[in-house]
Amino acid sequence: AKDGFGFDQMKSHDFTVNTARMMISLLAYNLTNWLRTLSFPTTSKGIQIRTIRTRLVKVASKLVKSGRYLHMKISSHFVYDHFFWDVLARVQRLQFN
């Protein structure tokens, strides 16, 4: 759990601040595990948080508004675009089921 979530960092001398930071880190950890369990392909369920950040969060894109719609334009050089769109489609299917 320390790998990538900041559990090993206590940046304040105040106990309350450190407790709040730990709670936010635990929330991020649980949400990431929920996302991994419910919407990742079976071959990718064991990947670590650094890989998840690289494939899903660090995406060079632009949000474009056209009429009433928003479109996300991903860079044509993005290596993990198939994985990104696959996970996004799985999340959208979970949204209304």
N, CA, C and O atoms as CSV, one atom per row, in Angstrom:
chain,resi,resn,atom,element,x,y,z
A,1,ALA,N,N,0.821,-1.197,0.000
A,1,ALA,CA,C,0.000,0.000,0.000
A,1,ALA,C,C,0.865,1.261,0.000
A,1,ALA,O,O,0.392,2.322,-0.408
A,2,LYS,N,N,2.117,1.170,0.446
A,2,LYS,CA,C,2.973,2.355,0.486
A,2,LYS,C,C,3.436,2.743,-0.910
A,2,LYS,O,O,3.791,3.897,-1.148
A,3,ASP,N,N,3.437,1.799,-1.824
A,3,ASP,CA,C,3.994,2.027,-3.139
A,3,ASP,C,C,3.063,2.889,-3.997
A,3,ASP,O,O,2.175,2.358,-4.665
A,4,GLY,N,N,3.250,4.179,-3.987
A,4,GLY,CA,C,2.523,5.064,-4.870
A,4,GLY,C,C,1.349,5.793,-4.256
A,4,GLY,O,O,0.782,6.667,-4.912
A,5,PHE,N,N,0.954,5.485,-3.046
A,5,PHE,CA,C,-0.192,6.141,-2.441
A,5,PHE,C,C,0.185,7.119,-1.345
A,5,PHE,O,O,-0.691,7.821,-0.839
A,6,GLY,N,N,1.416,7.196,-0.966
A,6,GLY,CA,C,1.855,8.161,0.028
A,6,GLY,C,C,1.586,7.761,1.465
A,6,GLY,O,O,1.539,8.626,2.339
A,7,PHE,N,N,1.409,6.475,1.734
A,7,PHE,CA,C,1.204,6.034,3.113
A,7,PHE,C,C,2.461,6.209,3.958
A,7,PHE,O,O,2.384,6.311,5.182
A,8,ASP,N,N,3.596,6.242,3.311
A,8,ASP,CA,C,4.852,6.336,4.040
A,8,ASP,C,C,5.277,7.780,4.307
A,8,ASP,O,O,6.350,8.013,4.863
A,9,GLN,N,N,4.454,8.744,3.920
A,9,GLN,CA,C,4.823,10.146,4.077
A,9,GLN,C,C,3.895,10.839,5.068
A,9,GLN,O,O,2.688,10.935,4.848
A,10,MET,N,N,4.464,11.305,6.131
A,10,MET,CA,C,3.729,12.134,7.079
A,10,MET,C,C,4.409,13.499,7.075
A,10,MET,O,O,5.468,13.670,7.678
A,11,LYS,N,N,3.810,14.456,6.405
A,11,LYS,CA,C,4.470,15.723,6.135
A,11,LYS,C,C,4.217,16.783,7.187
A,11,LYS,O,O,4.763,17.883,7.095
A,12,SER,N,N,3.408,16.481,8.176
A,12,SER,CA,C,3.077,17.492,9.171
A,12,SER,C,C,3.372,16.950,10.567
A,12,SER,O,O,3.444,15.739,10.778
A,13,HIS,N,N,3.539,17.860,11.503
A,13,HIS,CA,C,3.724,17.457,12.894
A,13,HIS,C,C,2.384,17.367,13.617
A,13,HIS,O,O,2.314,16.940,14.770
A,14,ASP,N,N,1.326,17.775,12.926
A,14,ASP,CA,C,-0.010,17.747,13.508
A,14,ASP,C,C,-0.659,16.392,13.240
A,14,ASP,O,O,-0.708,15.940,12.096
A,15,PHE,N,N,-1.149,15.752,14.277
A,15,PHE,CA,C,-1.758,14.437,14.166
A,15,PHE,C,C,-3.015,14.481,13.295
A,15,PHE,O,O,-3.253,13.552,12.523
A,16,THR,N,N,-3.819,15.531,13.401
A,16,THR,CA,C,-5.062,15.640,12.647
A,16,THR,C,C,-4.797,15.748,11.149
A,16,THR,O,O,-5.509,15.146,10.344
A,17,VAL,N,N,-3.789,16.502,10.780
A,17,VAL,CA,C,-3.430,16.643,9.370
A,17,VAL,C,C,-2.951,15.308,8.810
A,17,VAL,O,O,-3.324,14.926,7.701
A,18,ASN,N,N,-2.128,14.604,9.572
A,18,ASN,CA,C,-1.645,13.299,9.125
A,18,ASN,C,C,-2.788,12.295,9.021
A,18,ASN,O,O,-2.794,11.457,8.119
A,19,THR,N,N,-3.753,12.373,9.932
A,19,THR,CA,C,-4.908,11.482,9.870
A,19,THR,C,C,-5.737,11.753,8.625
A,19,THR,O,O,-6.177,10.817,7.959
A,20,ALA,N,N,-5.952,13.016,8.307
A,20,ALA,CA,C,-6.718,13.368,7.110
A,20,ALA,C,C,-5.991,12.903,5.851
A,20,ALA,O,O,-6.617,12.403,4.916
A,21,ARG,N,N,-4.676,13.067,5.833
A,21,ARG,CA,C,-3.885,12.612,4.682
A,21,ARG,C,C,-3.972,11.104,4.525
A,21,ARG,O,O,-4.085,10.599,3.408
A,22,MET,N,N,-3.921,10.386,5.634
A,22,MET,CA,C,-4.028,8.927,5.586
A,22,MET,C,C,-5.403,8.494,5.087
A,22,MET,O,O,-5.513,7.545,4.310
A,23,MET,N,N,-6.451,9.187,5.531
A,23,MET,CA,C,-7.810,8.850,5.077
A,23,MET,C,C,-7.964,9.070,3.573
A,23,MET,O,O,-8.580,8.255,2.885
A,24,ILE,N,N,-7.412,10.157,3.068
A,24,ILE,CA,C,-7.484,10.417,1.628
A,24,ILE,C,C,-6.688,9.377,0.856
A,24,ILE,O,O,-7.119,8.933,-0.208
A,25,SER,N,N,-5.539,8.986,1.373
A,25,SER,CA,C,-4.736,7.947,0.731
A,25,SER,C,C,-5.472,6.616,0.724
A,25,SER,O,O,-5.430,5.892,-0.271
A,26,LEU,N,N,-6.142,6.286,1.811
A,26,LEU,CA,C,-6.914,5.042,1.866
A,26,LEU,C,C,-8.094,5.076,0.894
A,26,LEU,O,O,-8.420,4.064,0.273
A,27,LEU,N,N,-8.723,6.223,0.765
A,27,LEU,CA,C,-9.812,6.361,-0.194
A,27,LEU,C,C,-9.308,6.155,-1.620
A,27,LEU,O,O,-9.946,5.461,-2.412
A,28,ALA,N,N,-8.171,6.753,-1.946
A,28,ALA,CA,C,-7.581,6.581,-3.276
A,28,ALA,C,C,-7.209,5.126,-3.517
A,28,ALA,O,O,-7.423,4.602,-4.611
A,29,TYR,N,N,-6.659,4.477,-2.511
A,29,TYR,CA,C,-6.295,3.061,-2.621
A,29,TYR,C,C,-7.528,2.204,-2.883
A,29,TYR,O,O,-7.510,1.341,-3.761
A,30,ASN,N,N,-8.592,2.435,-2.130
A,30,ASN,CA,C,-9.812,1.644,-2.295
A,30,ASN,C,C,-10.489,1.904,-3.633
A,30,ASN,O,O,-10.989,0.969,-4.259
A,31,LEU,N,N,-10.516,3.156,-4.084
A,31,LEU,CA,C,-11.107,3.455,-5.381
A,31,LEU,C,C,-10.306,2.828,-6.522
A,31,LEU,O,O,-10.885,2.346,-7.497
A,32,THR,N,N,-8.998,2.833,-6.404
A,32,THR,CA,C,-8.163,2.210,-7.424
A,32,THR,C,C,-8.392,0.709,-7.470
A,32,THR,O,O,-8.494,0.128,-8.550
A,33,ASN,N,N,-8.472,0.079,-6.307
A,33,ASN,CA,C,-8.742,-1.365,-6.292
A,33,ASN,C,C,-10.129,-1.687,-6.825
A,33,ASN,O,O,-10.309,-2.702,-7.497
A,34,TRP,N,N,-11.119,-0.836,-6.535
A,34,TRP,CA,C,-12.456,-1.027,-7.072
A,34,TRP,C,C,-12.433,-0.928,-8.597
A,34,TRP,O,O,-13.019,-1.762,-9.287
A,35,LEU,N,N,-11.757,0.087,-9.116
A,35,LEU,CA,C,-11.649,0.252,-10.564
A,35,LEU,C,C,-10.937,-0.941,-11.195
A,35,LEU,O,O,-11.362,-1.447,-12.234
A,36,ARG,N,N,-9.871,-1.381,-10.571
A,36,ARG,CA,C,-9.104,-2.506,-11.098
A,36,ARG,C,C,-9.941,-3.792,-11.102
A,36,ARG,O,O,-9.897,-4.557,-12.065
A,37,THR,N,N,-10.692,-4.026,-10.041
A,37,THR,CA,C,-11.480,-5.251,-9.922
A,37,THR,C,C,-12.649,-5.272,-10.896
A,37,THR,O,O,-12.910,-6.298,-11.522
A,38,LEU,N,N,-13.348,-4.164,-11.030
A,38,LEU,CA,C,-14.575,-4.150,-11.818
A,38,LEU,C,C,-14.387,-3.870,-13.296
A,38,LEU,O,O,-15.196,-4.323,-14.105
A,39,SER,N,N,-13.354,-3.143,-13.675
A,39,SER,CA,C,-13.314,-2.702,-15.074
A,39,SER,C,C,-12.011,-2.972,-15.815
A,39,SER,O,O,-11.883,-2.581,-16.975
A,40,PHE,N,N,-11.047,-3.625,-15.187
A,40,PHE,CA,C,-9.836,-3.950,-15.929
A,40,PHE,C,C,-9.983,-5.310,-16.599
A,40,PHE,O,O,-10.662,-6.187,-16.065
A,41,PRO,N,N,-9.357,-5.499,-17.762
A,41,PRO,CA,C,-9.334,-6.834,-18.368
A,41,PRO,C,C,-8.616,-7.818,-17.444
A,41,PRO,O,O,-7.790,-7.412,-16.626
A,42,THR,N,N,-8.922,-9.088,-17.570
A,42,THR,CA,C,-8.358,-10.088,-16.658
A,42,THR,C,C,-6.836,-10.147,-16.740
A,42,THR,O,O,-6.184,-10.483,-15.752
A,43,THR,N,N,-6.268,-9.834,-17.877
A,43,THR,CA,C,-4.806,-9.876,-18.003
A,43,THR,C,C,-4.128,-8.704,-17.301
A,43,THR,O,O,-2.922,-8.750,-17.059
A,44,SER,N,N,-4.885,-7.645,-16.968
A,44,SER,CA,C,-4.289,-6.444,-16.381
A,44,SER,C,C,-4.713,-6.198,-14.939
A,44,SER,O,O,-4.460,-5.114,-14.414
A,45,LYS,N,N,-5.339,-7.149,-14.292
A,45,LYS,CA,C,-5.832,-6.918,-12.932
A,45,LYS,C,C,-4.719,-6.829,-11.904
A,45,LYS,O,O,-4.957,-6.323,-10.808
A,46,GLY,N,N,-3.526,-7.293,-12.204
A,46,GLY,CA,C,-2.434,-7.288,-11.243
A,46,GLY,C,C,-1.449,-6.145,-11.392
A,46,GLY,O,O,-0.409,-6.147,-10.734
A,47,ILE,N,N,-1.746,-5.174,-12.233
A,47,ILE,CA,C,-0.779,-4.102,-12.444
A,47,ILE,C,C,-0.761,-3.150,-11.251
A,47,ILE,O,O,-1.745,-3.023,-10.523
A,48,GLN,N,N,0.364,-2.493,-11.069
A,48,GLN,CA,C,0.564,-1.618,-9.917
A,48,GLN,C,C,0.088,-0.203,-10.214
A,48,GLN,O,O,-0.213,0.140,-11.357
A,49,ILE,N,N,0.026,0.609,-9.169
A,49,ILE,CA,C,-0.520,1.961,-9.282
A,49,ILE,C,C,0.297,2.833,-10.238
A,49,ILE,O,O,-0.275,3.667,-10.939
A,50,ARG,N,N,1.584,2.663,-10.280
A,50,ARG,CA,C,2.401,3.471,-11.205
A,50,ARG,C,C,2.036,3.170,-12.651
A,50,ARG,O,O,1.982,4.079,-13.480
A,51,THR,N,N,1.785,1.904,-12.960
A,51,THR,CA,C,1.380,1.530,-14.308
A,51,THR,C,C,-0.016,2.053,-14.616
A,51,THR,O,O,-0.283,2.494,-15.733
A,52,ILE,N,N,-0.905,2.007,-13.632
A,52,ILE,CA,C,-2.257,2.533,-13.829
A,52,ILE,C,C,-2.201,4.027,-14.117
A,52,ILE,O,O,-2.913,4.517,-14.994
A,53,ARG,N,N,-1.362,4.753,-13.390
A,53,ARG,CA,C,-1.223,6.198,-13.645
A,53,ARG,C,C,-0.709,6.459,-15.044
A,53,ARG,O,O,-1.182,7.372,-15.721
A,54,THR,N,N,0.263,5.660,-15.489
A,54,THR,CA,C,0.831,5.843,-16.816
A,54,THR,C,C,-0.198,5.566,-17.900
A,54,THR,O,O,-0.248,6.277,-18.904
A,55,ARG,N,N,-1.019,4.539,-17.709
A,55,ARG,CA,C,-1.959,4.132,-18.747
A,55,ARG,C,C,-3.288,4.876,-18.720
A,55,ARG,O,O,-3.941,4.994,-19.757
A,56,LEU,N,N,-3.707,5.383,-17.556
A,56,LEU,CA,C,-5.031,5.996,-17.472
A,56,LEU,C,C,-5.030,7.468,-17.096
A,56,LEU,O,O,-5.927,8.197,-17.520
A,57,VAL,N,N,-4.074,7.926,-16.329
A,57,VAL,CA,C,-4.108,9.300,-15.838
A,57,VAL,C,C,-3.192,10.217,-16.638
A,57,VAL,O,O,-3.574,11.339,-16.972
A,58,LYS,N,N,-2.008,9.757,-16.942
A,58,LYS,CA,C,-1.052,10.587,-17.675
A,58,LYS,C,C,-1.298,10.461,-19.181
A,58,LYS,O,O,-0.486,9.903,-19.920
A,59,VAL,N,N,-2.428,10.991,-19.604
A,59,VAL,CA,C,-2.841,10.887,-20.996
A,59,VAL,C,C,-2.827,12.276,-21.606
A,59,VAL,O,O,-3.501,13.183,-21.117
A,60,ALA,N,N,-2.067,12.439,-22.663
A,60,ALA,CA,C,-2.042,13.721,-23.365
A,60,ALA,C,C,-3.301,13.817,-24.213
A,60,ALA,O,O,-3.455,13.093,-25.197
A,61,SER,N,N,-4.196,14.715,-23.825
A,61,SER,CA,C,-5.458,14.842,-24.551
A,61,SER,C,C,-5.948,16.279,-24.497
A,61,SER,O,O,-5.410,17.124,-23.782
A,62,LYS,N,N,-6.973,16.517,-25.270
A,62,LYS,CA,C,-7.594,17.836,-25.314
A,62,LYS,C,C,-9.108,17.634,-25.266
A,62,LYS,O,O,-9.645,16.778,-25.970
A,63,LEU,N,N,-9.790,18.415,-24.442
A,63,LEU,CA,C,-11.237,18.369,-24.357
A,63,LEU,C,C,-11.796,19.444,-25.281
A,63,LEU,O,O,-11.529,20.632,-25.099
A,64,VAL,N,N,-12.574,19.018,-26.273
A,64,VAL,CA,C,-13.082,19.917,-27.296
A,64,VAL,C,C,-14.606,19.943,-27.205
A,64,VAL,O,O,-15.249,18.894,-27.151
A,65,LYS,N,N,-15.182,21.155,-27.188
A,65,LYS,CA,C,-16.634,21.301,-27.169
A,65,LYS,C,C,-17.101,21.620,-28.576
A,65,LYS,O,O,-16.645,22.576,-29.204
A,66,SER,N,N,-18.017,20.799,-29.053
A,66,SER,CA,C,-18.567,20.987,-30.384
A,66,SER,C,C,-20.086,20.920,-30.269
A,66,SER,O,O,-20.649,19.848,-30.048
A,67,GLY,N,N,-20.734,22.043,-30.416
A,67,GLY,CA,C,-22.185,22.070,-30.235
A,67,GLY,C,C,-22.536,21.800,-28.784
A,67,GLY,O,O,-22.100,22.522,-27.888
A,68,ARG,N,N,-23.315,20.774,-28.556
A,68,ARG,CA,C,-23.681,20.395,-27.192
A,68,ARG,C,C,-22.804,19.297,-26.619
A,68,ARG,O,O,-22.979,18.914,-25.463
A,69,TYR,N,N,-21.885,18.793,-27.382
A,69,TYR,CA,C,-21.126,17.622,-26.988
A,69,TYR,C,C,-19.686,17.969,-26.622
A,69,TYR,O,O,-19.097,18.910,-27.153
A,70,LEU,N,N,-19.145,17.188,-25.709
A,70,LEU,CA,C,-17.731,17.274,-25.369
A,70,LEU,C,C,-17.030,16.050,-25.943
A,70,LEU,O,O,-17.501,14.924,-25.786
A,71,HIS,N,N,-15.924,16.275,-26.595
A,71,HIS,CA,C,-15.135,15.191,-27.178
A,71,HIS,C,C,-13.741,15.237,-26.580
A,71,HIS,O,O,-13.168,16.313,-26.406
A,72,MET,N,N,-13.201,14.080,-26.268
A,72,MET,CA,C,-11.830,14.010,-25.776
A,72,MET,C,C,-10.958,13.510,-26.915
A,72,MET,O,O,-11.130,12.394,-27.406
A,73,LYS,N,N,-10.040,14.334,-27.318
A,73,LYS,CA,C,-9.127,13.982,-28.397
A,73,LYS,C,C,-7.795,13.568,-27.785
A,73,LYS,O,O,-7.081,14.389,-27.210
A,74,ILE,N,N,-7.474,12.305,-27.914
A,74,ILE,CA,C,-6.229,11.764,-27.375
A,74,ILE,C,C,-5.144,11.869,-28.430
A,74,ILE,O,O,-5.406,11.751,-29.627
A,75,SER,N,N,-3.939,12.090,-27.974
A,75,SER,CA,C,-2.797,12.182,-28.875
A,75,SER,C,C,-2.670,10.907,-29.708
A,75,SER,O,O,-2.885,9.804,-29.203
A,76,SER,N,N,-2.326,11.062,-30.966
A,76,SER,CA,C,-2.187,9.895,-31.844
A,76,SER,C,C,-0.956,9.057,-31.486
A,76,SER,O,O,-0.821,7.931,-31.967
A,77,HIS,N,N,-0.073,9.581,-30.663
A,77,HIS,CA,C,1.130,8.855,-30.268
A,77,HIS,C,C,0.970,8.143,-28.923
A,77,HIS,O,O,1.939,7.583,-28.409
A,78,PHE,N,N,-0.219,8.153,-28.351
A,78,PHE,CA,C,-0.448,7.512,-27.060
A,78,PHE,C,C,-0.412,5.998,-27.236
A,78,PHE,O,O,-1.186,5.441,-28.014
A,79,VAL,N,N,0.477,5.342,-26.519
A,79,VAL,CA,C,0.734,3.921,-26.707
A,79,VAL,C,C,-0.395,3.048,-26.158
A,79,VAL,O,O,-0.703,2.001,-26.726
A,80,TYR,N,N,-1.008,3.477,-25.061
A,80,TYR,CA,C,-1.994,2.636,-24.379
A,80,TYR,C,C,-3.425,3.039,-24.697
A,80,TYR,O,O,-4.295,2.905,-23.837
A,81,ASP,N,N,-3.698,3.527,-25.897
A,81,ASP,CA,C,-5.041,4.006,-26.203
A,81,ASP,C,C,-6.075,2.896,-26.201
A,81,ASP,O,O,-7.217,3.137,-25.808
A,82,HIS,N,N,-5.719,1.683,-26.626
A,82,HIS,CA,C,-6.677,0.577,-26.613
A,82,HIS,C,C,-7.058,0.214,-25.179
A,82,HIS,O,O,-8.230,-0.018,-24.885
A,83,PHE,N,N,-6.084,0.167,-24.303
A,83,PHE,CA,C,-6.355,-0.124,-22.895
A,83,PHE,C,C,-7.226,0.968,-22.283
A,83,PHE,O,O,-8.177,0.662,-21.564
A,84,PHE,N,N,-6.921,2.228,-22.554
A,84,PHE,CA,C,-7.681,3.360,-22.024
A,84,PHE,C,C,-9.145,3.286,-22.445
A,84,PHE,O,O,-10.038,3.404,-21.606
A,85,TRP,N,N,-9.398,3.090,-23.745
A,85,TRP,CA,C,-10.771,3.064,-24.233
A,85,TRP,C,C,-11.512,1.814,-23.765
A,85,TRP,O,O,-12.722,1.860,-23.546
A,86,ASP,N,N,-10.799,0.698,-23.609
A,86,ASP,CA,C,-11.420,-0.528,-23.102
A,86,ASP,C,C,-11.891,-0.341,-21.660
A,86,ASP,O,O,-13.014,-0.717,-21.322
A,87,VAL,N,N,-11.051,0.228,-20.819
A,87,VAL,CA,C,-11.427,0.473,-19.422
A,87,VAL,C,C,-12.560,1.498,-19.357
A,87,VAL,O,O,-13.493,1.328,-18.571
A,88,LEU,N,N,-12.498,2.542,-20.156
A,88,LEU,CA,C,-13.558,3.550,-20.163
A,88,LEU,C,C,-14.893,2.942,-20.582
A,88,LEU,O,O,-15.925,3.265,-19.994
A,89,ALA,N,N,-14.889,2.070,-21.585
A,89,ALA,CA,C,-16.127,1.411,-22.016
A,89,ALA,C,C,-16.687,0.513,-20.917
A,89,ALA,O,O,-17.901,0.452,-20.724
A,90,ARG,N,N,-15.807,-0.188,-20.193
A,90,ARG,CA,C,-16.267,-1.041,-19.101
A,90,ARG,C,C,-16.857,-0.214,-17.962
A,90,ARG,O,O,-17.844,-0.624,-17.352
A,91,VAL,N,N,-16.270,0.937,-17.670
A,91,VAL,CA,C,-16.802,1.814,-16.619
A,91,VAL,C,C,-18.180,2.344,-17.031
A,91,VAL,O,O,-19.086,2.412,-16.201
A,92,GLN,N,N,-18.343,2.714,-18.285
A,92,GLN,CA,C,-19.629,3.217,-18.759
A,92,GLN,C,C,-20.703,2.146,-18.689
A,92,GLN,O,O,-21.857,2.456,-18.392
A,93,ARG,N,N,-20.351,0.882,-18.958
A,93,ARG,CA,C,-21.330,-0.205,-18.855
A,93,ARG,C,C,-21.728,-0.423,-17.401
A,93,ARG,O,O,-22.878,-0.770,-17.132
A,94,LEU,N,N,-20.812,-0.228,-16.457
A,94,LEU,CA,C,-21.123,-0.397,-15.043
A,94,LEU,C,C,-21.997,0.724,-14.516
A,94,LEU,O,O,-22.728,0.539,-13.542
A,95,GLN,N,N,-21.931,1.866,-15.140
A,95,GLN,CA,C,-22.606,3.056,-14.639
A,95,GLN,C,C,-24.118,2.868,-14.554
A,95,GLN,O,O,-24.732,3.326,-13.591
A,96,PHE,N,N,-24.725,2.217,-15.518
A,96,PHE,CA,C,-26.173,2.119,-15.536
A,96,PHE,C,C,-26.695,0.729,-15.229
A,96,PHE,O,O,-27.903,0.504,-15.296
A,97,ASN,N,N,-25.826,-0.205,-14.898
A,97,ASN,CA,C,-26.279,-1.567,-14.571
A,97,ASN,C,C,-26.512,-1.729,-13.105
A,97,ASN,O,O,-26.896,-2.809,-12.656
